[in-house]
Amino acid sequence: VGGGGGERSVKERAKFIPLRLSLGERKMLRLVESAMSCSSYTDRVDNAQLKSKAKRTHEQLKNISSILRGMVSACDYQAGKKLVDEGNYTEYETFFRQMFEIARRHKIMNPEKMRENYGKLIFLLQDAVSPTVQPHLGFSAKQPIQTVYTFLKEKNGLALLDDKLIELATMEVLADNKTRAKIQQEIKRKEKAVSTLKQTHRSSHLTPDDIHLCLYSICDNNSFLNSNRLPIDKIISYLQKLFHPSRISPGYSLAIISGQDGARLSHSHERQYYFALQSLTLWRDIVDDMFRLWQVAEADLLNETITYHLQNTGQGLTRVQQSPQTYKAMQTILRKVQMKVKNWIGSTMIHLGDHNVPNALSFIDKYTQVPRILTPIVVCLENIEALCDKDDGVKAYVQSAFGGIEALKKDILYDFFKSAFDGSGADNFYDAGSCIDGRLTSAWNWCSRLHGKSYWPIFKLAGFTGFDGEFK
């Protein structure tokens, strides 16, 4: 049975768990997604040709107002016509704030969705709440994310989060080689707990449907944590099972030397083992706290008092903005991981608000990639045996080229632990190296070179299509 959230209570986690969208909210979500899909907001606004501040503000207002008018017109043509004629956006303030909050809430719950549109939405809101644009609009487009905790607090139902049955009612039932009977038994226990909680905590303010919505929102969070932490946990398990910090198998030393094979770091086998383990542990804790980090990141991005500036970071014109709340949250996670592991190896530098990680949106995007990097590796490793069983040709190839299934698995992991944590991926030590973000840069660099590896055909046979997923 899958739980989530590490050592924190359900009540504490509920403060950062977004409430699942209702059917009506999903219809509103489609409208926001459509508005963002047909918009080229950032292309038009973040334009180097807009030299003066006044011209850029005018372009921001023109594009923001056209999107707002379009959203109203899509719901009610006459209301949209009136808005075009009168330009009174404050009349629809509640509508706009709800629409944008629903889209943001949906994205936090589903990081793999809206990968193009979310960036445009956040940058649009960032401009809409800025001191130069907001006075012209006459309202703030920002609204706090509706969480399980705030929803229950409004309905005097926080006692639900203290009930002992809530862990059972919100667990994710995982297969894990269980018998069908065992799985059915766990499902029935969960359903009984849900039913009991509905009867126990229902009131004139809190309906059984409200309770159901809250419980399954927490369950969504548990499902997210299980699916996104699982590949990290498995890679850590492989490291600890197949390698040892003080014992080196012949031909499998993890030692790296700066300047050799693209490495920018020099580590002994033991240091590299712990460097990889600490990096993976850090990624696991970041993913574990992702919902809180996401809301903190949005708080920085939509902070009216923290302005951004456009800068060419080497990847085009980018919004560079300081993110103090996100930085503080990352420091807390880093300290927690340092207390867990033996002798922290490498730099503790956290890049935020510079050309490496320009803003909190880039930060969030960077760490939602971790499961996308590790999942294909785990899938490949877990499917090698099945591939060999199905096809004698594949089995003969694995035996002749790699020395067998177990040797192939160890070869893949040996290369990953050595080359994906070697400080590579940039042309200077500041941008890659052993800093907190540089560790992930090195992993992405390993991903970009996968097609040149000797075991590349095995990945393709296992169904590998890419690390980055879809952008819809």
C-alpha positions, -999 to +999 in steps of 0.1 A: +000+000+000+015+033-010+015+063+014+033+096+009+047+127+024+076+113+044+074+122+081+048+149+079+012+144+090-017+144+066-029+177+082+004+194+075+006+181+039-030+191+032-020+227+034-002+223+001-023+196-016-045+213-043-081+204-043-092+181-072-111+200-099-149+196-101-167+189-134-176+226-137-140+237-130-128+213-157-149+231-183-134+264-172-099+249-174-105+240-211-113+277-217-081+289-201-060+262-220-076+272-253-069+309-246-033+302-238-029+278-268-038+305-293-018+332-276+018+342-284+021+363-253+057+358-244+069+360-280+053+394-283+061+408-249+096+394-242+109+410-274+143+426-276+129+451-302+107+467-274+135+490-263+115+515-241+097+506-209+066+524-221+064+504-254+067+471-235+040+481-210+017+490-239+024+456-255+017+439-222-016+457-217-027+451-253-020+413-251-034+408-216-066+427-223-072+408-255-069+375-237-093+387-209-118+399-234-116+367-254-123+346-222-154+366-213-166+366-249-163+328-251-186+325-221-210+353-230-208+372-263-229+402-251-208+405-219-176+403-240-190+431-263-197+452-233-162+446-219-147+457-253-168+489-253-164+499-217-130+483-207-143+477-171-123+446-161-130+450-124-165+439-130-152+404-139-124+403-113-138+372-095-143+354-128-107+360-140-091+351-106-111+318-104-102+309-140-065+314-135-065+297-101-081+266-116-055+264-143-026+268-118-042+243-095-045+218-123-009+222-134+004+216-098-016+184-096-004+173-131+031+185-138+032+166-171+002+187-184+002+223-199+040+222-204+038+251-230+007+269-218+016+271-181+047+292-188+027+317-208+000+318-182+025+324-153+044+351-173+010+368-182+000+368-145+034+380-135+029+411-157-007+415-148+001+419-111+032+441-117+031+478-105+032+490-141+002+470-154-021+462-125-033+499-120-044+500-157-064+467-153-079+479-120-077+445-103-053+418-092-055+385-112-038+366-084-057+343-061-043+317-036-045+281-046-075+262-032-060+234-011-076+206+009-068+224+041-083+258+031-114+241+017-120+221+049-113+252+071-139+272+052-164+244+060-154+238+096-142+203+087-105+203+098-113+174+122-114+151+092-076+155+088-070+144+124-090+112+121-069+080+123-087+065+094-075+091+069-043+073+062-062+042+052-088+061+032-062+080+012-037+052+005-028+042-030-034+005-035-003-008-054+000-042-071+036-050-059+033-087-068+002-091-046-025-117-053-058-105-067-075-115-035-051-093-015-056-063-037-094-067-035-091-069+003-071-037+005-095-019-019-125-029+003-107-017+035-100+016+018-136+020+006-149+011+041-127+038+056-139+064+031-175+055+039-169+057+076-152+092+073-181+105+052-207+094+078-186+106+108-176+141+096-206+151+075-223+183+087-246+211+075-214+228+061-196+197+049-214+172+026-203+136+019-194+147-016-171+174-001-154+148+020-150+125-010-134+153-030-109+160-002-100+124+004-094+117-033-074+149-036-050+136-009-051+102-027-040+120-059-011+135-040-001+100-027-003+087-062+020+115-075+045+109-047+046+071-053+050+074-091+076+102-090+096+089-060+096+053-071+122+056-099+145+075-076+141+049-048+148+021-073+179+038-087+192+043-051+184+007-044+204-004-075+234+018-063+234+003-028+228-033-041+253-035-070+280-011-057+298-006-024+317+025-012+347+006+001+347-025-021+354-022-058+345-050-082+371-055-110+363-032-138+336-012-119+355+016-102+333+047-100+364+069-097+365+099-121+393+123-130+387+159-142+395+162-179+389+125-187+358+115-207+342+149-202+344+149-164+348+182-145+353+166-111+379+143-096+365+117-071+378+084-057+354+055-060+341+061-025+336+098-030+318+093-063+295+066-047+285+090-019+282+120-044+258+100-065+239+087-034+236+122-019+224+138-052+197+111-056+187+115-020+184+153-025+163+148-056+140+124-037+134+149-010+127+177-035+102+155-053+087+146-019+081+183-012+072+193-047+037+206-040+049+229-013+078+241-034+055+247-063+033+270-043+063+288-028+077+292-064+044+308-076+045+331-046+079+344-057+069+346-094+037+365-086+052+388-060+043+424-069+074+437-051+100+416-068+105+427-103+123+408-130+146+419-158+151+405-193+185+390-199+201+368-226+212+338-206+226+319-235+192+303-241+174+333-254+159+363-237+148+352-203+131+367-173+156+368-144+140+373-110+151+367-075+132+340-056+138+344-019+110+321-007+120+293-030+157+297-021+149+295+016+127+263+010+156+247-009+181+255+018+158+238+043+156+207+022+193+207+016+201+210+054+177+181+060+195+159+034+229+169+048+218+156+082+207+123+067+238+115+047+275+109+056+298+139+050+283+161+023+305+160-008+306+189-033+293+224-033+261+235-016+256+264-040+220+268-051+215+287-083+183+308-084+179+342-100+210+340-122+216+328-158+217+292-147+183+291-131+167+325-140+135+323-120+114+300-098+095+287-129+129+274-143+136+258-109+103+239-108+107+228-144+142+216-137+132+193-109+100+179-124+124+164-150+140+140-124+114+112-128+115+117-166+153+110-165+152+081-142+120+063-152+133+052-187+164+038-171+144+018-146+120+006-173+149-006-194+166-025-165+133-042-155+125-053-191+159-068-200+149-103-187+116-103-205+132-092-237+157-121-235+129-146-227+108-135-257+136-136-283+166-159-284+184-135-308+182-108-282+194-132-255+224-143-276+232-106-283+231-097-246+253-127-238+279-121-265+281-083-262+277-078-225+283-111-208+247-118-197+217-100-182+232-091-148+264-078-164+244-056-188+224-041-159+256-034-140+272-019-171+243+005-176+242+016-140+280+018-138+281+043-167+251+062-152+266+066-117+300+075-131+291+098-161+258+113-150+274+127-118+308+139-132+302+177-132+298+178-170+272+196-191+287+231-193+319+249-204+328+262-169+328+249-133+303+276-122+276+264-145+280+227-139+304+211-115+292+198-081+267+226-072+231+216-064+218+224-099+250+213-117+243+177-105+211+177-126+229+194-155+253+165-156+225+140-156+209+158-186+242+157-203+244+119-199+209+117-214+219+137-244+247+112-251+227+080-246+224+073-283+262+068-285+264+042-257+270+005-264+238-004-247+216+021-267+200-008-287+187-023-254+170+010-245+153+010-280+142-026-276+127-018-242+105+008-258+125+040-251+112+070-270+128+099-251+133+115-217+112+146-222+077+134-226+049+153-244+044+191-243+006+192-245 
